[in-house]
């Protein structure tokens, strides 16, 4: 099985006739747009299995694990978090201009600990 990582608005082209585009990632959910000829049925996995269909063999079986506590979950980046970081940086810039340079630097250091720089670089590259 091919495994790819996409950023929002990136897409895949399958066999010159099927386009799959990642539209948005927000709150642990992903919006995907699919353009395919009508002769290719597209069925959500949960609907397929609920109607007696078989889970494809190439997929890993469901883990069956309970969801972990929020603090143990992977940090998911989304549009809302990106906007929040931009606003926080604007406020920090304003604090520095208003003469609160030490407080702004302290907050900027804490923000950098929460949002690693390499994530920001990945996002700005899109």
Phi, psi and omega per residue, in radians:
X1 nan 2.308 3.075
X2 -1.391 2.327 3.121
X3 -2.129 2.179 -3.100
X4 -2.191 2.722 3.034
X5 -2.008 2.265 -3.133
X6 -2.124 2.605 2.965
X7 -1.699 2.756 3.106
X8 -0.910 2.443 -3.117
X9 1.375 -0.116 3.021
X10 -1.357 2.802 -3.064
X11 -2.516 2.892 3.043
X12 -2.062 2.541 3.032
X13 -2.053 2.158 -3.104
X14 -2.007 2.086 3.047
X15 0.962 0.599 3.113
X16 0.994 0.145 -3.106
X17 -2.344 -0.167 -3.130
X18 -2.130 2.192 3.112
X19 -2.022 2.230 3.087
X20 -2.102 2.105 -3.108
X21 -2.106 2.313 3.029
X22 -1.410 1.980 -3.062
X23 -1.521 -0.797 -3.005
X24 -2.806 2.564 3.008
X25 -2.151 2.129 -3.119
X26 -2.710 2.261 3.047
X27 1.023 0.649 3.129
X28 1.364 0.125 3.114
X29 -2.036 2.673 3.133
X30 -2.189 2.303 3.029
X31 -1.743 2.215 -3.111
X32 -2.161 2.377 3.047
X33 -1.900 2.345 -3.124
X34 -2.211 2.241 3.043
X35 -2.036 2.056 -3.104
X36 -2.586 2.668 3.059
X37 -1.040 2.611 -3.102
X38 -1.031 -0.463 -3.104
X39 -1.259 -0.157 3.074
X40 -1.762 1.835 3.139
X41 -1.211 2.440 3.094
X42 -2.096 2.059 -3.068
X43 -2.286 2.306 3.053
X44 -1.124 2.401 -3.090
X45 -0.968 -0.724 -3.128
X46 -1.095 -0.676 3.121
X47 -1.195 -0.761 3.113
X48 -0.981 -0.884 -3.094
X49 -1.207 -0.624 3.117
X50 -1.126 -0.547 -3.138
X51 -1.598 0.262 3.054
X52 1.634 0.047 3.115
X53 -1.274 2.811 -3.102
X54 -1.686 2.406 3.053
X55 -1.138 2.314 -3.137
X56 -0.983 2.426 -3.103
X57 -1.093 -0.474 -3.091
X58 -1.263 -0.242 -3.134
X59 -1.552 2.538 3.052
X60 -1.182 2.547 3.101
X61 -1.151 2.683 3.101
X62 -1.001 2.487 -3.046
X63 -1.172 -0.555 -3.111
X64 1.296 0.015 3.131
X65 -1.389 2.592 3.015
X66 -1.277 2.663 3.095
X67 -1.072 2.422 3.129
X68 -1.413 2.909 3.090
X69 -1.046 2.663 -3.075
X70 -0.952 -0.700 -3.080
X71 -1.134 -0.369 -3.134
X72 -1.643 -0.124 -3.082
X73 -1.411 2.799 3.115
X74 -1.202 2.417 3.082
X75 -1.223 2.080 -3.114
X76 -1.777 2.160 3.123
X77 -1.477 2.418 3.088
X78 -2.597 3.104 -3.092
X79 -1.054 -0.697 -3.124
X80 -1.103 -0.738 3.127
X81 -1.182 -0.661 3.117
X82 -1.098 -0.767 3.101
X83 -1.096 -0.716 -3.131
X84 -1.084 -0.733 3.129
X85 -1.124 -0.724 3.119
X86 -1.073 -0.758 3.134
X87 -1.124 -0.757 3.127
X88 -1.053 -0.701 3.134
X89 -1.178 -0.615 3.085
X90 -1.146 -0.720 3.108
X91 -1.126 -0.710 3.104
X92 -1.104 -0.735 3.092
X93 -1.059 -0.715 3.129
X94 -1.148 -0.711 3.086
X95 -1.041 -0.754 3.127
X96 -1.100 -0.711 3.135
X97 -1.164 -0.557 -3.118
X98 -1.452 0.034 3.070
X99 1.708 0.070 3.125
X100 -1.717 0.918 -3.044
X101 -1.061 -0.744 -3.113
X102 -1.130 -0.768 3.134
X103 -1.136 -0.719 3.130
X104 -1.109 -0.730 -3.141
X105 -1.138 -0.707 3.102
X106 -1.075 -0.805 3.126
X107 -1.164 -0.671 3.126
X108 -1.111 -0.666 3.096
X109 -1.101 -0.746 3.135
X110 -1.176 -0.682 3.100
X111 -1.089 -0.718 3.113
X112 -1.137 -0.499 3.080
X113 -1.261 -0.537 -3.134
X114 -1.407 -0.757 -3.082
X115 -1.972 1.718 3.136
X116 -1.036 2.501 -3.083
X117 -1.016 -0.639 -3.086
X118 -1.117 -0.496 3.067
X119 -1.165 -0.748 -3.136
X120 -1.105 -0.697 3.125
X121 -1.117 -0.717 3.101
X122 -1.057 -0.741 -3.094
X123 -1.221 -0.669 -3.121
X124 -1.257 -0.347 3.128
X125 -1.299 -0.320 -3.103
X126 -1.325 nan nan
